Amino acid sequence: MTSKKHILFIDDDPFLRRLFGAKLLAAGFEVLYADKGHVGREMARRFLPDLIILDINMPDANGFEIAGLLKEEPRTKSIPIVFLTNEDFSLEAEKAVKEVFVVDYIHKSIDMDEFVKRIKKAIEAKAVNR
């Protein structure tokens, strides 16, 4: 029996944290929540989740900044990060996402079943790349 995978969900919108978090819980994940980027960074260092879901636009720091800081730290650099955003990325932005080693970016309007599939895929990719 495998243990539950832990996901850290960093987003300043309480409605979206509840909405996406409930879907992740129903899919069998344990979910930790942070409402600010720097709070999420500290939680990642403390709990070492299997995956981080990170909003890009937050009041205290943007997702690119937080992702970059997490990837610089030895304790957190191997944790896969998925951006969950309302941004429509240009080709330049897609390149920037890859440069901060974000494994996927998902638009917040995504179908919830597809959202869970992509989160599972990101976690499975981490297990394969160990």
DSSP file (Angstrom, degrees, kcal/mol; ACC not computed):
  #  RESIDUE AA STRUCTURE BP1 BP2  ACC     N-H-->O    O-->H-N    N-H-->O    O-->H-N    TCO  KAPPA ALPHA  PHI   PSI    X-CA   Y-CA   Z-CA
    1    1 A M              0   0    0      0, 0.0     2,-0.2     0, 0.0     0, 0.0   0.000 360.0 360.0 360.0 127.0    0.0    0.0    0.0
    2    2 A T        -     0   0    0      1,-0.1     2,-0.1     3,-0.0     3,-0.1  -0.599 360.0-113.8 -88.3 149.5    1.4    3.3   -1.0
    3    3 A S        -     0   0    0     -2,-0.2    -1,-0.1     1,-0.1     2,-0.1  -0.404  41.7 -88.8 -77.3 158.4    1.2    6.4    1.2
    4    4 A K        -     0   0    0     -2,-0.1     2,-0.3     1,-0.1    25,-0.1  -0.361  41.4-118.3 -66.0 144.3   -0.9    9.4    0.1
    5    5 A K        -     0   0    0     23,-0.3    25,-2.6    -3,-0.1     2,-0.5  -0.649  24.3-136.2 -83.3 140.4    0.9   12.0   -1.9
    6    6 A H  E     -a   30   0A   0     -2,-0.3    44,-2.1    23,-0.2    45,-1.2  -0.848  17.8-168.5-103.6 131.6    1.0   15.5   -0.4
    7    7 A I  E     -ab  31  51A   0     23,-2.7    25,-2.9    -2,-0.5     2,-0.6  -0.967  12.5-149.1-120.0 132.4    0.3   18.5   -2.4
    8    8 A L  E     -ab  32  52A   0     43,-2.6    45,-3.1    -2,-0.4     2,-0.6  -0.911  14.0-160.5 -99.5 120.7    1.1   22.1   -1.3
    9    9 A F  E     -ab  33  53A   0     23,-3.0    25,-2.3    -2,-0.6     2,-0.7  -0.905   7.0-172.5-107.4 111.9   -1.5   24.5   -2.9
   10   10 A I  E     +ab  34  54A   0     43,-3.3    45,-2.4    -2,-0.6     2,-0.3  -0.906  28.2 128.8-111.3 108.1   -0.3   28.1   -2.9
   11   11 A D        -     0   0    0     23,-2.1    23,-0.1    -2,-0.7    47,-0.1  -0.965  51.4-142.1-157.5 139.6   -3.0   30.6   -4.0
   12   12 A D  S    S+     0   0    0     -2,-0.3    23,-0.1    45,-0.3    46,-0.1   0.563  80.2  90.8 -82.4  -7.4   -4.3   33.8   -2.5
   13   13 A D     >  -     0   0    0      1,-0.2     4,-2.2     2,-0.0     5,-0.2  -0.796  59.7-163.4 -93.7 109.7   -7.9   33.1   -3.6
   14   14 A P  H  > S+     0   0    0      0, 0.0     4,-2.1     0, 0.0     5,-0.2   0.842  88.8  55.3 -62.7 -33.4   -9.8   31.2   -0.8
   15   15 A F  H  > S+     0   0    0      2,-0.2     4,-2.8     1,-0.2     5,-0.2   0.938 110.2  44.9 -63.8 -46.4  -12.6   30.1   -3.2
   16   16 A L  H  >>S+     0   0    0      2,-0.2     4,-2.6     1,-0.2     5,-0.5   0.871 109.8  55.2 -68.3 -35.8  -10.1   28.5   -5.7
   17   17 A R  H  X5S+     0   0    0     -4,-2.2     4,-1.8     1,-0.2    -1,-0.2   0.930 113.4  42.4 -59.9 -43.7   -8.2   26.9   -2.8
   18   18 A R  H  X5S+     0   0    0     -4,-2.1     4,-2.3     3,-0.2    -2,-0.2   0.922 116.2  48.4 -67.9 -44.3  -11.4   25.2   -1.7
   19   19 A L  H  X5S+     0   0    0     -4,-2.8     4,-1.3     2,-0.2    -2,-0.2   0.966 121.4  32.2 -63.1 -56.1  -12.6   24.3   -5.2
   20   20 A F  H  X5S+     0   0    0     -4,-2.6     4,-2.1     1,-0.2    -1,-0.2   0.875 118.2  56.0 -71.4 -36.5   -9.4   22.8   -6.5
   21   21 A G  H  X<S+     0   0    0     -4,-1.8     4,-2.7    -5,-0.5    -2,-0.2   0.896 104.4  52.7 -61.9 -40.9   -8.4   21.4   -3.0
   22   22 A A  H  X S+     0   0    0     -4,-2.3     4,-2.3     1,-0.2    -1,-0.2   0.889 109.1  50.0 -62.6 -39.1  -11.7   19.6   -2.7
   23   23 A K  H  X S+     0   0    0     -4,-1.3     4,-1.2     2,-0.2    -1,-0.2   0.894 111.7  48.1 -66.7 -39.2  -11.1   17.9   -6.1
   24   24 A L  H  <>S+     0   0    0     -4,-2.1     5,-2.3     2,-0.2    -2,-0.2   0.903 111.5  50.0 -67.4 -41.2   -7.6   16.9   -5.0
   25   25 A L  H ><5S+     0   0    0     -4,-2.7     3,-1.7     1,-0.2    -2,-0.2   0.917 108.9  52.0 -62.2 -42.9   -8.9   15.5   -1.7
   26   26 A A  H 3<5S+     0   0    0     -4,-2.3    -1,-0.2     1,-0.3    -2,-0.2   0.791 105.3  56.8 -63.8 -27.3  -11.6   13.5   -3.5
   27   27 A A  T 3<5S-     0   0    0     -4,-1.2    -1,-0.3    -5,-0.1    -2,-0.2   0.436 127.3 -99.3 -85.1   0.7   -8.8   12.1   -5.7
   28   28 A G  T < 5S+     0   0    0     -3,-1.7   -23,-0.3     1,-0.3     2,-0.2   0.567  77.9 133.1  98.5   9.0   -7.0   10.8   -2.6
   29   29 A F      < -     0   0    0     -5,-2.3     2,-0.4   -25,-0.1    -1,-0.3  -0.604  54.8-128.2 -90.3 153.5   -4.3   13.4   -2.1
   30   30 A E  E     -a    6   0A   0    -25,-2.6   -23,-2.7    -2,-0.2     2,-0.5  -0.862  32.2-155.9 -91.0 135.1   -3.4   15.1    1.1
   31   31 A V  E     -a    7   0A   0     -2,-0.4     2,-0.3   -25,-0.2   -23,-0.2  -0.960  15.7-169.4-124.5 130.0   -3.5   18.9    0.6
   32   32 A L  E     -a    8   0A   0    -25,-2.9   -23,-3.0    -2,-0.5     2,-0.4  -0.860  18.5-147.9-106.7 148.3   -1.7   21.7    2.5
   33   33 A Y  E     +a    9   0A   0     -2,-0.3     2,-0.3   -25,-0.2   -23,-0.2  -0.932  18.6 178.5-125.2 143.3   -2.7   25.3    1.8
   34   34 A A  E     -a   10   0A   0    -25,-2.3   -23,-2.1    -2,-0.4     3,-0.0  -0.995  15.1-161.6-137.0 139.5   -0.9   28.6    1.8
   35   35 A D  S    S+     0   0    0     -2,-0.3     2,-0.3   -25,-0.2   -25,-0.1   0.439  77.1  47.4-100.3  -0.4   -2.5   32.0    0.9
   36   36 A K  S  > S-     0   0    0      1,-0.1     4,-2.4    22,-0.1     5,-0.2  -0.982  79.3-124.2-139.1 150.9    0.8   33.8    0.2
   37   37 A G  H  > S+     0   0    0     -2,-0.3     4,-2.2    24,-0.2     5,-0.1   0.915 110.5  45.1 -60.1 -47.5    3.9   32.9   -1.8
   38   38 A H  H  > S+     0   0    0      2,-0.2     4,-1.9     1,-0.2    -1,-0.2   0.842 111.9  52.7 -71.5 -31.4    6.4   33.3    1.0
   39   39 A V  H  > S+     0   0    0      2,-0.2     4,-2.3     1,-0.2    -1,-0.2   0.923 110.3  49.5 -63.8 -44.0    4.3   31.4    3.4
   40   40 A G  H  X S+     0   0    0     -4,-2.4     4,-2.6     1,-0.2    -2,-0.2   0.882 107.1  54.5 -61.6 -39.6    4.1   28.6    0.8
   41   41 A R  H  X S+     0   0    0     -4,-2.2     4,-2.0     2,-0.2    -1,-0.2   0.917 109.5  47.1 -61.1 -43.4    7.8   28.7    0.4
   42   42 A E  H  X S+     0   0    0     -4,-1.9     4,-1.8     1,-0.2    -2,-0.2   0.894 111.9  50.5 -64.7 -39.8    8.3   28.2    4.1
   43   43 A M  H  X S+     0   0    0     -4,-2.3     4,-3.2     2,-0.2     5,-0.4   0.894 107.9  53.1 -65.4 -38.9    5.8   25.4    4.2
   44   44 A A  H  X S+     0   0    0     -4,-2.6     4,-1.9     1,-0.2    -1,-0.2   0.909 109.8  48.6 -61.4 -41.9    7.5   23.7    1.3
   45   45 A R  H  < S+     0   0    0     -4,-2.0    -1,-0.2    -5,-0.2    -2,-0.2   0.856 118.1  41.1 -65.9 -34.3   10.8   23.8    3.2
   46   46 A R  H  < S+     0   0    0     -4,-1.8    -2,-0.2    -5,-0.1    -1,-0.2   0.915 127.5  26.1 -80.6 -44.6    9.1   22.4    6.3
   47   47 A F  H  < S-     0   0    0     -4,-3.2    -3,-0.2    -5,-0.1    -2,-0.2   0.643  83.0-146.8-100.3 -16.9    6.9   19.7    4.8
   48   48 A L     <  -     0   0    0     -4,-1.9   -42,-0.1    -5,-0.4    -4,-0.1   0.950  24.8-156.7  47.7  64.7    8.6   18.7    1.6
   49   49 A P        -     0   0    0      0, 0.0   -42,-0.2     0, 0.0     3,-0.1  -0.142  23.7-119.4 -66.6 166.3    5.4   17.9   -0.4
   50   50 A D  S    S+     0   0    0    -44,-2.1     2,-0.3     1,-0.2   -43,-0.2   0.724  95.2   7.2 -76.0 -23.0    5.4   15.7   -3.4
   51   51 A L  E     -b    7   0A   0    -45,-1.2   -43,-2.6    28,-0.1     2,-0.5  -0.985  64.0-144.7-157.7 148.2    4.1   18.5   -5.6
   52   52 A I  E     -bc   8  81A   0     28,-2.4    30,-2.9    -2,-0.3     2,-0.5  -0.983   6.1-160.0-118.7 128.7    3.5   22.3   -5.4
   53   53 A I  E     -bc   9  82A   0    -45,-3.1   -43,-3.3    -2,-0.5     2,-0.4  -0.944  22.6-171.0-103.3 125.0    0.6   24.0   -7.2
   54   54 A L  E     -bc  10  83A   0     28,-2.9    30,-2.1    -2,-0.5   -43,-0.2  -0.965  20.6-141.8-131.1 126.3    1.5   27.6   -7.5
   55   55 A D        -     0   0    0    -45,-2.4    30,-0.2    -2,-0.4     3,-0.1  -0.483  12.1-147.0 -74.0 152.8   -0.5   30.7   -8.5
   56   56 A I  S    S+     0   0    0     28,-0.4     7,-2.4     1,-0.2     2,-0.9   0.895  82.2  54.9 -88.4 -45.9    1.4   33.3  -10.6
   57   57 A N        +     0   0    0      5,-0.2   -45,-0.3     6,-0.1    -1,-0.2  -0.790  66.8 146.1 -99.3 105.1   -0.3   36.5   -9.4
   58   58 A M        -     0   0    0     -2,-0.9   -22,-0.1     3,-0.3   -23,-0.0  -0.943  53.4-117.4-132.2 155.8   -0.3   36.9   -5.7
   59   59 A P  S    S+     0   0    0      0, 0.0     3,-0.1     0, 0.0   -23,-0.1   0.846 108.7  38.9 -64.2 -35.5    0.0   40.1   -3.6
   60   60 A D  S    S-     0   0    0      1,-0.3     2,-0.3    -3,-0.0   -24,-0.1   0.803 130.3 -11.4 -90.2 -28.4    3.2   39.3   -1.8
   61   61 A A        -     0   0    0     -5,-0.0    -1,-0.3     4,-0.0    -3,-0.3  -0.960  69.1-110.6-166.0 148.8    5.3   37.7   -4.6
   62   62 A N     >  -     0   0    0     -2,-0.3     4,-2.1    -5,-0.1     3,-0.3  -0.512  32.2-112.2 -87.5 162.0    4.7   36.3   -8.0
   63   63 A G  H  > S+     0   0    0     -7,-2.4     4,-2.9     1,-0.2     5,-0.2   0.820 115.0  58.0 -61.6 -33.8    4.8   32.6   -8.8
   64   64 A F  H  > S+     0   0    0     -8,-0.3     4,-2.4     2,-0.2    -1,-0.2   0.922 108.0  47.5 -62.0 -42.8    8.0   33.0  -11.0
   65   65 A E  H  > S+     0   0    0     -3,-0.3     4,-2.3     2,-0.2    -2,-0.2   0.942 114.6  45.0 -63.0 -48.4    9.8   34.5   -8.0
   66   66 A I  H  X S+     0   0    0     -4,-2.1     4,-2.6     2,-0.2     5,-0.2   0.919 113.1  50.6 -64.1 -43.9    8.7   31.8   -5.6
   67   67 A A  H  X S+     0   0    0     -4,-2.9     4,-2.2     1,-0.2    -1,-0.2   0.915 110.4  50.4 -60.1 -42.8    9.4   29.0   -8.1
   68   68 A G  H  X S+     0   0    0     -4,-2.4     4,-0.9    -5,-0.2    -1,-0.2   0.912 111.0  47.9 -61.8 -43.3   12.9   30.4   -8.6
   69   69 A L  H  X S+     0   0    0     -4,-2.3     4,-0.8     1,-0.2     3,-0.5   0.905 111.6  50.3 -64.4 -42.0   13.6   30.6   -4.9
   70   70 A L  H >< S+     0   0    0     -4,-2.6     3,-0.5     1,-0.2     6,-0.3   0.880 109.3  51.2 -63.9 -37.3   12.4   27.0   -4.4
   71   71 A K  H 3< S+     0   0    0     -4,-2.2    -1,-0.2     1,-0.2    -2,-0.2   0.678 105.9  56.5 -75.7 -16.8   14.5   25.7   -7.2
   72   72 A E  H 3< S+     0   0    0     -4,-0.9    -1,-0.2    -3,-0.5    -2,-0.2   0.688  92.1  84.4 -83.3 -19.7   17.6   27.4   -5.7
   73   73 A E  S XX S-     0   0    0     -4,-0.8     4,-1.9    -3,-0.5     3,-0.7  -0.706  73.7-141.5 -92.3 130.7   17.3   25.6   -2.3
   74   74 A P  T 34 S+     0   0    0      0, 0.0     4,-0.3     0, 0.0    -1,-0.1   0.859 100.6  52.6 -55.6 -38.1   18.7   22.2   -1.9
   75   75 A R  T 34 S+     0   0    0      1,-0.2     3,-0.1     2,-0.1    -4,-0.1   0.813 123.4  25.4 -69.3 -29.9   15.8   21.0    0.2
   76   76 A T  T X4 S+     0   0    0     -3,-0.7     3,-1.6    -6,-0.3    -1,-0.2   0.476  90.5  97.2-115.6  -3.6   13.1   22.0   -2.2
   77   77 A K  T 3< S+     0   0    0     -4,-1.9    -1,-0.1     1,-0.3    -2,-0.1   0.758  85.4  50.6 -65.5 -24.3   14.8   22.0   -5.7
   78   78 A S  T 3  S+     0   0    0     -4,-0.3    -1,-0.3    -3,-0.1    -2,-0.1   0.470  82.1 107.5 -93.3   0.5   13.5   18.5   -6.6
   79   79 A I  S <  S-     0   0    0     -3,-1.6   -28,-0.1    -9,-0.2   -29,-0.1  -0.665  74.3-124.1 -77.5 121.8    9.8   19.2   -5.8
   80   80 A P        -     0   0    0      0, 0.0   -28,-2.4     0, 0.0     2,-0.4  -0.391  24.4-152.7 -66.7 144.1    7.9   19.5   -9.0
   81   81 A I  E     -c   52   0A   0     20,-0.5    22,-2.0   -30,-0.2    23,-0.9  -0.961   9.9-167.6-121.0 135.1    5.9   22.8   -9.4
   82   82 A V  E     -cd  53 104A   0    -30,-2.9   -28,-2.9    -2,-0.4     2,-0.4  -0.990  17.9-138.5-119.0 124.9    2.7   23.2  -11.5
   83   83 A F  E     -cd  54 105A   0     21,-2.4    23,-3.3    -2,-0.5     2,-0.5  -0.688  13.9-167.0 -78.9 133.4    1.5   26.8  -12.2
   84   84 A L  E     + d   0 106A   0    -30,-2.1   -28,-0.4    -2,-0.4     2,-0.3  -0.980  31.2 148.5-118.9 114.4   -2.2   27.2  -11.9
   85   85 A T  E     - d   0 107A   0     21,-2.6    23,-2.5    -2,-0.5    24,-0.3  -0.913  61.0-134.9-146.9 162.5   -3.1   30.5  -13.4
   86   86 A N  S    S+     0   0    0     -2,-0.3     2,-0.1    21,-0.2    21,-0.1   0.399  74.4 115.7 -94.7  -2.4   -5.6   32.7  -15.3
   87   87 A E        -     0   0    0      1,-0.1     2,-0.7    21,-0.0    -2,-0.1  -0.394  62.4-142.8 -68.5 141.4   -2.7   33.9  -17.5
   88   88 A D        -     0   0    0     -2,-0.1     2,-0.2    19,-0.1     5,-0.1  -0.937  29.6-137.6-101.3 110.6   -2.8   33.1  -21.2
   89   89 A F        -     0   0    0     -2,-0.7     2,-0.1     4,-0.1     0, 0.0  -0.459   9.3-147.8 -78.7 136.5    0.9   32.4  -21.9
   90   90 A S     >  -     0   0    0     -2,-0.2     4,-2.4     1,-0.1     5,-0.2  -0.360  39.8 -96.6 -80.5 173.9    2.7   33.7  -24.9
   91   91 A L  H  > S+     0   0    0      1,-0.2     4,-1.9     2,-0.2     5,-0.1   0.876 127.9  52.9 -61.8 -36.4    5.5   31.6  -26.4
   92   92 A E  H  > S+     0   0    0      1,-0.2     4,-2.2     2,-0.2    -1,-0.2   0.908 109.3  48.2 -65.1 -41.4    8.0   33.8  -24.5
   93   93 A A  H  > S+     0   0    0      2,-0.2     4,-2.4     1,-0.2    -2,-0.2   0.886 108.0  54.6 -67.4 -37.9    6.1   33.2  -21.2
   94   94 A E  H  X S+     0   0    0     -4,-2.4     4,-1.9     1,-0.2    -1,-0.2   0.909 108.8  49.2 -60.4 -40.7    6.0   29.4  -21.9
   95   95 A K  H  X S+     0   0    0     -4,-1.9     4,-1.9     1,-0.2    -2,-0.2   0.912 109.4  51.7 -63.7 -42.6    9.8   29.5  -22.3
   96   96 A A  H  X S+     0   0    0     -4,-2.2     4,-1.2     1,-0.2    -2,-0.2   0.876 106.2  55.2 -62.1 -37.7   10.2   31.4  -19.1
   97   97 A V  H ><>S+     0   0    0     -4,-2.4     5,-1.9     1,-0.2     3,-0.6   0.937 108.6  47.1 -60.0 -46.8    8.0   28.8  -17.3
   98   98 A K  H ><5S+     0   0    0     -4,-1.9     3,-1.6     1,-0.2    -1,-0.2   0.842 105.2  61.2 -64.5 -32.8   10.4   26.1  -18.5
   99   99 A E  H 3<5S+     0   0    0     -4,-1.9    -1,-0.2     1,-0.3    -2,-0.2   0.790 103.5  48.9 -67.1 -27.4   13.4   28.1  -17.4
  100  100 A V  T <<5S-     0   0    0     -4,-1.2    -1,-0.3    -3,-0.6    -2,-0.2   0.252 119.1-114.3 -94.8  13.7   12.2   28.1  -13.8
  101  101 A F  T < 5 +     0   0    0     -3,-1.6   -20,-0.5     1,-0.2     2,-0.5   0.820  55.3 164.0  63.2  35.1   11.7   24.3  -14.1
  102  102 A V      < -     0   0    0     -5,-1.9    -1,-0.2     1,-0.1   -20,-0.2  -0.745  30.2-150.8 -83.1 128.8    7.9   24.3  -13.8
  103  103 A V        -     0   0    0    -22,-2.0     2,-0.3    -2,-0.5   -21,-0.2   0.737  69.4  -7.2 -77.5 -22.3    6.7   20.9  -15.0
  104  104 A D  E     -d   82   0A   0    -23,-0.9   -21,-2.4    -7,-0.1     2,-0.4  -0.982  54.4-144.8-162.7 157.8    3.3   22.1  -16.2
  105  105 A Y  E     -d   83   0A   0     -2,-0.3     2,-0.4   -23,-0.2   -21,-0.2  -0.999  17.9-166.5-132.2 137.0    1.0   25.1  -16.3
  106  106 A I  E     -d   84   0A   0    -23,-3.3   -21,-2.6    -2,-0.4     2,-0.3  -0.966  19.6-127.3-126.4 132.2   -2.7   24.8  -16.0
  107  107 A H  E >   -d   85   0A   0     -2,-0.4     3,-1.9   -23,-0.2   -21,-0.2  -0.582  22.7-126.2 -76.9 140.5   -5.3   27.4  -16.7
  108  108 A K  T 3  S+     0   0    0    -23,-2.5   -22,-0.1     1,-0.3    -1,-0.1   0.643 106.6  66.0 -64.4 -14.0   -7.8   27.9  -13.9
  109  109 A S  T 3  S+     0   0    0    -24,-0.3    -1,-0.3     2,-0.0     3,-0.1   0.359  77.3 130.6 -86.6   7.0  -10.7   27.3  -16.3
  110  110 A I  S <  S-     0   0    0     -3,-1.9     2,-0.2     1,-0.1    -4,-0.0  -0.180  71.2 -97.1 -61.8 149.7   -9.7   23.7  -16.8
  111  111 A D     >  -     0   0    0      1,-0.1     4,-2.3     4,-0.0     5,-0.1  -0.485  34.9-127.6 -61.5 135.2  -12.1   20.8  -16.6
  112  112 A M  H  > S+     0   0    0      1,-0.2     4,-2.0     2,-0.2     5,-0.1   0.838 106.6  51.5 -63.4 -35.7  -11.7   19.4  -13.1
  113  113 A D  H  > S+     0   0    0      2,-0.2     4,-2.0     1,-0.2    -1,-0.2   0.903 111.3  48.4 -67.6 -39.1  -11.2   15.8  -14.2
  114  114 A E  H  > S+     0   0    0      2,-0.2     4,-2.4     1,-0.2    -2,-0.2   0.880 107.5  57.1 -65.5 -37.8   -8.4   16.9  -16.6
  115  115 A F  H  X S+     0   0    0     -4,-2.3     4,-2.0     1,-0.2    -2,-0.2   0.940 107.9  46.2 -56.5 -49.3   -6.9   18.9  -13.8
  116  116 A V  H  X S+     0   0    0     -4,-2.0     4,-2.6     1,-0.2     5,-0.2   0.902 110.6  53.6 -63.4 -41.0   -6.6   15.8  -11.6
  117  117 A K  H  X S+     0   0    0     -4,-2.0     4,-2.2     1,-0.2    -1,-0.2   0.918 110.4  46.8 -59.0 -43.8   -5.1   13.8  -14.5
  118  118 A R  H  X S+     0   0    0     -4,-2.4     4,-2.0     2,-0.2    -1,-0.2   0.843 111.3  50.9 -71.0 -32.4   -2.4   16.4  -15.1
  119  119 A I  H  X S+     0   0    0     -4,-2.0     4,-2.1     2,-0.2    -2,-0.2   0.929 111.1  48.5 -68.3 -44.3   -1.6   16.6  -11.4
  120  120 A K  H  X S+     0   0    0     -4,-2.6     4,-2.7     1,-0.2    -2,-0.2   0.908 110.5  51.9 -60.1 -41.6   -1.2   12.8  -11.3
  121  121 A K  H  X S+     0   0    0     -4,-2.2     4,-2.2     1,-0.2    -1,-0.2   0.901 108.4  50.7 -62.2 -41.8    1.0   12.9  -14.4
  122  122 A A  H  X S+     0   0    0     -4,-2.0     4,-1.3     2,-0.2    -1,-0.2   0.889 112.7  46.0 -65.2 -39.0    3.3   15.6  -12.8
  123  123 A I  H  X S+     0   0    0     -4,-2.1     4,-1.8     2,-0.2    -2,-0.2   0.904 112.1  50.8 -70.2 -41.0    3.7   13.5   -9.6
  124  124 A E  H  X S+     0   0    0     -4,-2.7     4,-1.9     1,-0.2    -2,-0.2   0.875 106.3  55.7 -64.0 -36.5    4.3   10.3  -11.6
  125  125 A A  H  X S+     0   0    0     -4,-2.2     4,-1.9     1,-0.2    -1,-0.2   0.875 105.3  52.8 -63.5 -36.7    7.0   12.1  -13.7
  126  126 A K  H  < S+     0   0    0     -4,-1.3     4,-0.3     1,-0.2    -1,-0.2   0.926 107.7  50.8 -63.0 -43.9    8.8   13.0  -10.4
  127  127 A A  H >< S+     0   0    0     -4,-1.8     3,-0.7     1,-0.2    -2,-0.2   0.871 111.6  47.9 -62.9 -36.8    8.8    9.4   -9.4
  128  128 A V  H 3< S+     0   0    0     -4,-1.9    -1,-0.2     1,-0.2    -2,-0.2   0.851 110.6  51.8 -71.2 -34.8   10.2    8.3  -12.7
  129  129 A N  T 3<        0   0    0     -4,-1.9    -1,-0.2     1,-0.2    -2,-0.2   0.338 360.0 360.0 -87.3   7.3   12.9   11.0  -12.6
  130  130 A R    <         0   0    0     -3,-0.7    -1,-0.2    -4,-0.3    -2,-0.1   0.507 360.0 360.0 -67.6 360.0   14.3   10.2   -9.2
